[in-house]
Structure formats: C-alpha cells, structure tokens
Amino acid sequence: MNVIEFSNVSKCYHRRAAGKMLLRNHLTQWVRGRREEPFFALKRVSFAVEKGESLGVVGRNGAGKSTLMGMVAGLSRPDEGTVTVNGQLAALLELGSGFHSDLTGRENVRLNASLLGLSRKRTDAAFETIVDFSGIGEFIDEPLRTYSSGMVMRLAFSVAVNTEPEILLIDEVLAVGDVAFQAKCADRIHEFRRAGKTLVCVSHNPKTLETLCDRAIWLDHGELVSSGAARNVLAAYGGQLTATA
C-alpha cells in the first residue's frame, strides 16, 4: 500500500530576469507584455513510498528537496500532477516550525501536539515522555526565545517522534545538536522503523541516509534523476559530485 504518491508533479515559480525593479520598470514590462521567467522547483516528478518504507532524498542545494517535502507535508500544492498522502504525519522541515518564541517549552509542546492532531488527553499522556526524551526538563517552563537552537531541535524532534505519527518527515534538522542526542535520535528512528512506520528523510550526509533508508531518490534542478536502493543511488550521486568538484 502506498502511503505517499507523486504523479507527474510540477511546481513552478516566477522570477524577474532583471531582479528588483522600480515601479516604472514594472509598468513598462506590463505595457510591453513581457512575462516573468518561470522557474521549476519540481518538474514532472513521480515516485511512491510504501507503508513501512524509508526513503532518502538527495540533491544539491536548490534541487527541489525542500519543495518536495513541503508538498508531502501539505504546506504547498503542485501546479501540475497530484500528491497523495495517507496517514497521520509529523514533519521536521525547519527548526522550530510550529513553535512560538514567546511561549514556554511546556506551552509549545501542547501547541505543536495539537497541530499534529493530538487531543488534549493524548497530549497529557505523552507529555512526560516528550519532555524526558528532550532532556530539557529543567527549562520546560522557560520561554522558547531563551533556548539554544539545539534545545529547540531537541524539543521539536521529541514532540514529533513521541506523538506516534504514521509518517515522519525529517529535513536536515538532525545536523543540529550534540553527538549524543544525534545518536539518541537515530536510535528512536530505528525503533520507529521497526514499528512499521514510514520515514522520508533529507540529508547532505550520505552515511545518515544509507543507515536510515531503504530507498533513495536523487533530484537535480527539480527533476528526478534516479530512484532505487539507497546504496546505489547514493553511490551514483556521490560519483557525480566527485566528477564535478
């Protein structure tokens, strides 16, 4: 059963060839009928992820990885094609997304859990586990603005993995934090996978993806270059990077 499916998905943005322009330049272009340059963040991308599968996503900066993850999370819609997601989802796409800096850690846990669809009762049941995993219990009643980036990541990851999602999206955030907590996160993800959950992970670290993922896809300038076993795709991608270095 496919829990994530992209079918001929394209996402197009528009950029101005001349960069920032004065109002008179905008009016001149409008009168002359000049159009903005299209930029395809994704172009006719198709792939599927089965239930319980772990998928790595690789590509250079600007390849379309974050756009793809945002679509899986429902943050944006394709201009062409269809994106289908079946299952409760938790996403770690940007450090502290869904958190508010003026609220305490305790308040942010409850807020973020509600955004993930948890009832107050389920949040209460999971609260101590979330705080314990994060390792920041002594600061849980302090405003989030007083936290370091590593502390915010700890709390965000802990909420995501301890609210029992069926699908977990991770976009490079595991690069934040100390080595011990990164190892703790990796152990939790392996546990998550053994429970038959689905993982989609973006990372510039091939070792991370090879350890965590069964399959991988490689994006380049918005297009799907390769899809297959993680080891094979990562080897091909690494060879391309070496050749162009």
Phi, psi and omega per residue, in radians:
M1 nan 2.222 3.112
N2 -1.441 2.206 3.084
V3 -1.709 -0.349 3.052
I4 -2.347 2.310 3.114
E5 -2.533 2.191 3.022
F6 -1.873 2.237 3.121
S7 -2.178 1.832 3.126
N8 0.875 0.891 -3.056
V9 -1.502 2.258 3.038
S10 -2.263 2.495 3.054
K11 -2.325 2.106 -3.037
C12 -2.072 2.350 3.022
Y13 -2.038 2.940 3.124
H14 -2.127 2.401 3.117
R15 -2.285 2.670 -3.108
R16 -1.558 2.330 -3.112
A17 -1.090 -0.546 -3.060
A18 -1.754 0.153 -3.125
G19 1.262 -2.538 -3.139
K20 -1.229 2.430 -3.109
M21 -2.334 2.739 3.039
L22 -1.279 2.862 -3.115
L23 -1.010 -0.701 -3.110
R24 -1.115 -0.551 3.100
N25 -1.230 -0.647 3.078
H26 -1.093 -0.770 -3.123
L27 -1.140 -0.663 3.126
T28 -1.110 -0.766 3.124
Q29 -1.115 -0.696 -3.129
W30 -1.120 -0.756 3.137
V31 -1.130 -0.691 -3.113
R32 -1.424 -0.103 3.072
G33 1.351 0.368 3.127
R34 -1.339 2.443 -3.111
R35 -1.835 2.709 3.070
E36 -1.235 2.628 3.115
E37 -1.230 2.268 3.079
P38 -1.367 2.534 3.074
F39 -2.300 2.088 -3.113
F40 -1.595 1.890 3.039
A41 -1.255 -0.592 3.011
L42 -2.404 2.492 -3.079
K43 -2.409 1.872 3.084
R44 0.869 0.941 -3.122
V45 -1.615 2.256 3.095
S46 -2.324 2.297 3.026
F47 -2.931 2.932 3.115
A48 -2.457 2.620 3.089
V49 -2.163 2.157 3.141
E50 -1.439 2.787 3.101
K51 -1.030 2.289 3.120
G52 1.487 -0.013 -3.119
E53 -1.563 2.685 3.055
S54 -2.081 2.194 -3.050
L55 -2.076 2.236 3.020
G56 -1.697 2.569 3.127
V57 -2.166 2.126 -3.118
V58 -2.166 2.835 3.126
G59 2.715 2.775 3.124
R60 -1.165 2.938 3.035
N61 -1.011 2.339 -3.126
G62 1.493 0.125 -3.097
A63 -1.337 -0.317 -3.135
G64 1.998 0.112 -3.067
K65 -1.095 -0.858 -3.103
S66 -1.186 -0.600 3.071
T67 -1.080 -0.777 3.129
L68 -1.064 -0.817 -3.108
M69 -1.136 -0.655 3.105
G70 -1.099 -0.609 3.105
M71 -1.239 -0.685 3.084
V72 -1.072 -0.682 -3.120
A73 -1.324 -0.169 -3.137
G74 1.450 0.281 -3.132
L75 -1.420 -0.363 3.075
S76 -2.579 2.841 -3.106
R77 -2.035 2.644 3.120
P78 -1.263 2.655 3.010
D79 -1.416 -0.508 3.072
E80 -2.438 2.668 3.117
G81 1.439 -3.035 -3.097
T82 -2.315 2.557 3.047
V83 -2.123 2.161 -3.136
T84 -2.094 2.251 3.106
V85 -2.276 2.217 3.139
N86 -2.109 1.901 3.112
G87 2.343 2.718 3.095
Q88 -1.191 2.333 -2.981
L89 -2.178 2.469 2.987
A90 -2.175 2.351 -3.042
A91 -2.207 2.303 2.988
L92 -1.999 1.429 -3.032
L93 -1.772 -0.436 -3.136
E94 -2.623 2.383 -3.057
L95 -0.974 2.088 3.069
G96 1.410 0.122 3.118
S97 -1.101 2.373 -3.092
G98 1.495 0.016 3.118
F99 -1.885 2.748 3.131
H100 -2.133 2.203 -3.006
S101 -1.141 -0.452 -3.110
D102 -1.500 -0.204 3.110
L103 -1.560 2.739 3.105
T104 -1.306 2.927 3.064
G105 -1.016 -0.734 3.131
R106 -1.034 -0.809 -3.125
E107 -1.164 -0.634 3.127
N108 -1.206 -0.614 3.073
V109 -1.041 -0.826 -3.113
R110 -1.160 -0.704 3.121
L111 -1.114 -0.848 -3.093
N112 -1.146 -0.676 3.114
A113 -1.108 -0.668 3.123
S114 -1.183 -0.618 3.094
L115 -1.152 -0.484 3.096
L116 -1.465 0.002 3.048
G117 1.667 0.181 -3.131
L118 -1.440 2.478 3.052
S119 -1.305 2.905 3.107
R120 -1.077 -0.665 -3.132
K121 -1.107 -0.791 -3.140
R122 -1.185 -0.622 3.107
T123 -1.143 -0.751 3.103
D124 -1.041 -0.710 -3.116
A125 -1.171 -0.583 -3.075
A126 -1.632 -0.165 -2.956
F127 -1.013 -0.888 -3.087
E128 -1.113 -0.644 3.100
T129 -1.112 -0.739 3.130
I130 -1.069 -0.856 -3.105
V131 -1.151 -0.735 -3.132
D132 -1.090 -0.751 -3.136
F133 -1.133 -0.669 -3.096
S134 -1.177 -0.495 3.127
G135 1.298 0.306 -3.114
I136 -2.108 0.549 -3.075
G137 -0.941 -0.633 -3.090
E138 -1.250 -0.232 3.141
F139 -1.940 0.127 -2.970
I140 -1.132 -0.387 3.132
D141 -1.787 0.251 3.051
E142 -1.670 2.651 3.112
P143 -1.080 2.530 -3.087
L144 -1.073 -0.482 -3.129
R145 -1.119 -0.293 3.116
T146 -1.563 -0.070 -3.114
Y147 -1.441 2.632 2.952
S148 -1.350 2.897 3.121
S149 -1.065 -0.626 3.124
G150 -1.135 -0.666 3.122
M151 -1.183 -0.704 3.104
V152 -1.081 -0.758 3.134
M153 -1.095 -0.727 3.110
R154 -1.000 -0.813 -3.099
L155 -1.195 -0.748 -3.128
A156 -1.106 -0.788 3.139
F157 -1.127 -0.723 -3.110
S158 -1.097 -0.727 3.083
V159 -1.088 -0.802 -3.063
A160 -1.063 -0.792 -3.029
V161 -1.501 -0.290 -3.098
N162 -1.800 0.154 3.046
T163 -1.792 0.220 3.034
E164 0.982 0.927 3.064
P165 -1.277 2.778 3.058
E166 -1.533 -0.453 -3.140
I167 -2.291 2.279 3.122
L168 -2.092 2.198 3.088
L169 -1.882 2.280 3.132
I170 -2.295 2.098 -3.125
D171 -2.025 1.502 2.961
E172 1.151 -0.044 -3.044
V173 -1.208 -0.313 3.141
L174 -1.222 -0.133 3.075
A175 -1.288 -0.230 -3.142
V176 -1.642 2.486 3.095
G177 1.900 2.929 -3.089
D178 -1.411 2.950 -3.063
V179 -1.068 -0.696 -3.105
A180 -1.102 -0.744 -3.126
F181 -1.264 -0.595 3.074
Q182 -1.061 -0.716 3.108
A183 -1.142 -0.681 3.109
K184 -1.105 -0.714 3.096
C185 -1.106 -0.763 -3.137
A186 -1.079 -0.728 3.107
D187 -1.085 -0.712 -3.127
R188 -1.174 -0.636 3.120
I189 -1.184 -0.702 3.073
H190 -1.068 -0.698 3.084
E191 -1.117 -0.711 3.094
F192 -1.037 -0.763 -3.141
R193 -1.187 -0.717 3.136
R194 -1.098 -0.420 3.122
A195 -1.426 0.039 3.091
G196 1.460 0.336 3.124
K197 -1.505 2.923 -3.081
T198 -1.860 2.397 -3.111
L199 -2.215 2.366 2.966
V200 -2.212 2.160 -2.972
C201 -2.307 2.289 3.021
V202 -1.872 2.278 3.094
S203 -2.745 2.593 3.025
H204 -1.582 0.021 3.126
N205 -1.750 1.821 -3.091
P206 -1.074 -0.552 3.135
K207 -1.128 -0.673 3.102
T208 -1.071 -0.822 -3.108
L209 -1.177 -0.692 -3.130
E210 -1.162 -0.567 3.125
T211 -1.296 -0.684 -3.001
L212 -1.643 -0.371 -2.925
C213 -2.047 2.518 3.042
D214 -1.413 -0.787 -3.076
R215 -2.170 2.893 3.087
A216 -2.576 2.696 2.971
I217 -2.176 2.598 -3.104
W218 -2.066 2.122 3.110
L219 -1.850 2.492 3.072
D220 -2.529 2.079 -3.103
H221 0.888 0.718 3.059
G222 1.460 -0.056 -3.099
E223 -1.932 2.604 3.111
L224 -1.405 1.984 -3.100
V225 -1.537 -0.747 -3.053
S226 -2.675 2.608 3.094
S227 -2.546 2.351 -3.139
G228 2.906 -2.762 3.112
A229 -0.993 2.407 -3.043
A230 -0.955 -0.777 -3.101
R231 -1.057 -0.737 -3.106
N232 -1.210 -0.780 -3.129
V233 -1.155 -0.741 -3.137
L234 -1.147 -0.633 3.103
A235 -1.146 -0.749 3.127
A236 -1.146 -0.734 3.122
Y237 -1.143 -0.751 3.104
G238 -1.107 -0.656 3.095
G239 -1.135 -0.658 3.121
Q240 -1.178 -0.678 3.103
L241 -1.125 -0.707 3.130
T242 -1.144 -0.700 -3.109
A243 -1.169 -0.522 -3.086
T244 -1.764 0.027 -3.111
A245 -1.217 nan nan
